[in-house]
């Protein structure tokens, strides 16, 4: 079958060669979520401990309560 303007099998397609996005790898997403949770928990614990240590040092060094936000 002849088509005016040439062979239609070689017409460029807009998404040719591009993969459509997959909805993600569930195992990879779970590992990323677990890592984020672990990182957040360690950060929270480190913050609490550092404030307690700083307060203790302040009390020993000055003999008074540490300053607080108002």
N, C-alpha and C positions, 0 to 999 in steps of 0.2 A: 504494500500500500504506500503510495507516494504522498508525501505531505509537502505542501508549499513551504519553501524556506529551509528544507533540509530534514534530517532525521530527528524525530522528537524524543528519542531515547536519551540524548545527551543534553537536554535542557537543564540548566542549573537550577537546583532546588535551594530555597533559602536556608534550610537546616541540614543540607547535605554534609555529612562528615561530623556533625555535632551530635553528641549523645544527649538524650533527654535526661534531666536530673532524676536520680532515683531517690526515693523517700528516706534515704540514709541507711546506714548499717546500724541496726539496733544494738549490737554488741559494742560498737565503737561509741555510740551515743551514750550508752550506759556507763562505759568506762570514763568518758569525759565528764559526765554528771557526777560520778563518784569522786573523781579527782577534784572537781570544783568544790564539792562538799567537804572533802578532807582538807583542802587548802583553806577554806573559810573557817573550819573548826580550829585548825592550828593557829590561824591568825587571831581568832577571838580569844583563845586560851592564852596566847602570847601577850595580847593586849591587857587582859585581866591580871596576869602575873606581873607584868612590868609596872602596872599602876600600883599594885600592892607592894612591890619591892621599893618603888620610888617613895611611896607614903611612909613605909617603915624607915627608910634612910632619912627622910625629912624629919620625922619625929625624933630620931636619935640625934641628928645634927642640930636641930633648933629647939627641941623640947616643946614644940607646939604642934597643933593639928596642921596638916597641909592645906594650902589654899584650895578653895572650891569655886566652881562657876556659880555666878549668881543670876 
